[in-house]
Amino acid sequence: MAHTSILMAMEDFYAVHRDYKTKLVLHIRDSNAGNVQAASEAVDLLKNYNVRAIIGPQKSSEATFVSDLGNKSQVPVISFTATSPTLTSGSMPYFLRATPSDAAQVNCIAALIKGYGWREVVPIYEDTDYGRGIIPYLVDSLQEFGASVPYRSVIPVSASSDQVERELYKLMTMPTRVYIVHMSSSIASTLFTKANELGMMSEMYAWILTDGIANIVNSLNPPILDSMNGALGVKFYVPKSKELDDFTARWDKRFKQDYPNDPSAQLGTFGLWGYDTIWALAQAAEKVNMVNAIFQKQQDKKPSTCFETLGISTIGPKLIDAILQNKFRGLSGDFDLKNKQLQPSTFQIINVVGGGSQGIGFWTAKHGIIRTLDQNASKTTNANSMLELNPVIWPGKVYVVPKGWQIPTNGKKLRVGVRTSGYPEFMKVERDPITNATTATGYAIDVFEEVLRGLPYAIHYEYVAFDHEGASYNDFVYQVHLRVYDVAIGDITIRYNRTSYVDFTLPYTESGVAMIVPVKDDTNKNTWVFLKPLTTDLWFGSIAFFIYTGIVIWLLERRINNAELAGSFFRQLGIAIYFSFFADRERVDSILSRLVVIVWVFVLVVITSSYTANLSSILTVQQLQPTVTDVHELIRKGEYVGYHSGSYVGNLLEELGFDRRKIRAYKTLEDFADALSKGGKNGGIAAVIHEVPYIKIFLAKHCKGYTMVGPIYKSEGFGFALPKRSPMVNDFSRRILSITEGDAIIQIEKKWIGDQHVCQNDGAIASPSSLNFRSFSGLFLVTGVASTSALLIALVMFLYKNKHKIRNSISRVQTKGGYGSAHANSQNQERELYCNQAQSMQVTVSNDLDDDACQQEIEISIEVSSPGSGFPSGPGFASCETPSNSVVQCKSAYSRFFTPHEHM
């Protein structure tokens, strides 16, 4: 393929550039896939033919040898097939790679792995520089995307078919079912043929091909392609163009002419890179003056090998600079070697199906995985969404995405570690003396088996007892890390230090650490118990509104001269406040006062009724309260506390500040109950610090006299422990979430713990609640608005009734302020007219038909007389005086009350 592409590139280039003075001359050698042979041929070309550049070699291991020769002779070595990342320009200044490095595709592969949700991947690669070079980059990228590599399958280049088969059998015994194949086409052909024979190209498996195979997959033999059906591949994307279509047609015709006896092949990307490499080198050679291009012999050095007899090219540095500066649009796309290797921009994702490959999407560093290369589209997919890819036909000709792992049917059963708990309700392990089989029962076992029943696949398992007496739960969980167990179940608390060596499922119990404390009747029936129904703010608020309502009633009744309001100011105010207490027994005459009283009576009835009900509850109902409500109170008082022997809670208590001498360990629930009944002063304890699931069991058996306070400390509850990065963690967690959200967990709790609603003391008990001001804020708002509104209405009525007096007062003020004489005379005339009109007498008699009283109200207006006229003055009379300044001043008329028998 490369030979045909290179020859056609020479012909096409000089057919276009006929005027070029410099022309490439090819000296073709075959390394026969040997590193030494490749180096030998390179020495021959450098020494005997004085070549100015070397194109090739094909393999990465061969390129390592040849590039060293290029460095010594300063001859550029350009390879368009050596893709190993170990070939770097730092140590090989004269080595150029006209192809992307294998490390460029690892992010695309990792994005596929993450997108399909696979957690574990096994790379299968050949034991060469090419095969090993990509692995460090691939592992790092997979870990960054959340996947791991539990095993690496290395196949020697010289491996026979039987050796490949044995390696595949080994992979079948492992749970991982996702493989990344990175090897040459010859070894890959053997691998996939055997995998197909062993049934590994079925719906449970996923295969991903790297660029080395995906680029030439269409050139493989049909039987090999059939065995690869369903595999995905990643290859460098070559944009479509008319020039590429024309060249492909010419290349197919030329290949058949040159190799008539070989099977037909399709032009791959490597052939295009070979074509563009020739164009790049030919353009650079034309830019460099090749007239004085000679090889200088190495001076002052006695040659000991043939390598040291090589000369140094004088044109080499200029030639490599010209190649690096040359940029053009080739058949493979943008051809730019400024970083001494081709920089890829896009990878295509293919699906091997139907004896060929078809594209299903693309990957770019900017957009991630996308279906099309329409960069103007606003919607692109990321590594977490495969829905935007074209449909994939997986191995087994199915469209369902492989799960990526499976419990091997021909492997070991799932070893489930169990241990007897201090609470048999959670876990009890027994061994059959006859069959020696381990059986386990309890809350945790029911949850675990319920999880397995809901999985979409079958898991064969066996219980394995943890029989290390005195060992902690940390030791038990660590057995999973040592691969003694595949999963550990039971009352295992999810803790931070344990997550460093195992992964936990979601918790299947409630979380937290709480206290078990005795309860007592906390009703305070002392001398001042009558104050407890109302809080302090409500007491003071009620008193304030009592006083405010009384003041409002006093002001309203004072306005109409209520007969009850007589005497000194304080006596009148006291009587008015008294109205607010006994408003239904006292007489109020004003309509506004009566409205205020009605609202206030309603408020008073509600408050007194609530007070009576709350006081009755306090005096009659037994109020059970915990003896301790704060863990810091236990520390401050130096109380003794208990915990379950072997639990991590002991260390937690010391971290919280408890004296180690005040911490006591107990093994059973009866021990807890006995210690709590004694109390801390009598050799017992004041509280038990325990995890919430255990407290539920205690309260189910010892309900009377105890309660739970807290949680006082956050914990994650109980979960199942699995190896790090186990693919079963996600499936188990989803099933646990489904169980805890449904009725199944309730039935399991009732079976092993009991009905939680039977015990009334279960849970924290609140203190007796007194009625507070906020409870009646709406009522106080209503009475406040009513009282204030009544005051405002009374004020408006007073102003309206006395508006003429107010107007006269304003006039007097304005007259004294110095108005003009014309204005003053006008006012004097008005006043004289007013006084003349007042000469008449008006009598108004009001007869009250009430049996108790009858009054006549007579309003008298007296004609104005001058001072000294001898007309009597005083209450009941009105007089007009004429001062020296001739301004008439009128005094107010007073009302006088007479009995029916009085005479004027």
JOKACOR-V383780 format. One record per run of one state. SS is the DSSP state (A for helix, B for strand, O for the rest). FROM is the first residue (numbers start at 1). TO is the last residue. Records with the same first field share a line. If there is no record, write none. Layout:
# JOKACOR-V383780
SS=FROM-TO ; FROM-TO
This chain:
# JOKACOR-V383780
O=1-1 ; 17-34 ; 49-52 ; 56-59 ; 74-75 ; 80-94 ; 98-101 ; 116-119 ; 121-121 ; 127-128 ; 134-134 ; 145-147 ; 149-151 ; 156-160 ; 173-175 ; 177-177 ; 183-184 ; 198-205 ; 210-210 ; 215-216 ; 220-221 ; 228-231 ; 237-241 ; 259-268 ; 288-294 ; 297-305 ; 310-311 ; 314-315 ; 326-326 ; 331-332 ; 337-340 ; 342-345 ; 354-355 ; 365-367 ; 371-393 ; 395-397 ; 399-404 ; 406-413 ; 419-427 ; 432-437 ; 442-442 ; 455-460 ; 466-472 ; 482-486 ; 489-492 ; 494-495 ; 501-502 ; 505-512 ; 522-528 ; 532-533 ; 535-535 ; 560-568 ; 582-590 ; 621-623 ; 627-630 ; 638-640 ; 645-648 ; 657-659 ; 667-668 ; 679-679 ; 683-686 ; 702-705 ; 714-717 ; 719-720 ; 723-727 ; 741-743 ; 753-770 ; 772-772 ; 802-802 ; 817-820 ; 838-854 ; 859-879 ; 883-887 ; 891-895 ; 900-904
A=2-16 ; 35-48 ; 60-73 ; 102-115 ; 129-133 ; 135-144 ; 161-172 ; 185-197 ; 211-214 ; 217-219 ; 222-227 ; 242-258 ; 269-287 ; 306-309 ; 316-325 ; 443-454 ; 473-481 ; 496-500 ; 529-531 ; 536-559 ; 569-581 ; 591-620 ; 631-637 ; 649-656 ; 660-662 ; 669-678 ; 680-682 ; 692-701 ; 728-740 ; 744-752 ; 773-801 ; 803-816 ; 821-837
B=53-55 ; 76-79 ; 95-97 ; 120-120 ; 122-126 ; 148-148 ; 152-155 ; 176-176 ; 178-182 ; 206-209 ; 232-236 ; 295-296 ; 312-313 ; 327-330 ; 333-336 ; 341-341 ; 346-353 ; 356-364 ; 368-370 ; 394-394 ; 398-398 ; 405-405 ; 414-418 ; 428-431 ; 438-441 ; 461-465 ; 487-488 ; 493-493 ; 503-504 ; 513-521 ; 534-534 ; 624-626 ; 641-644 ; 663-666 ; 687-691 ; 706-713 ; 718-718 ; 721-722 ; 771-771 ; 855-858 ; 880-882 ; 888-890 ; 896-899
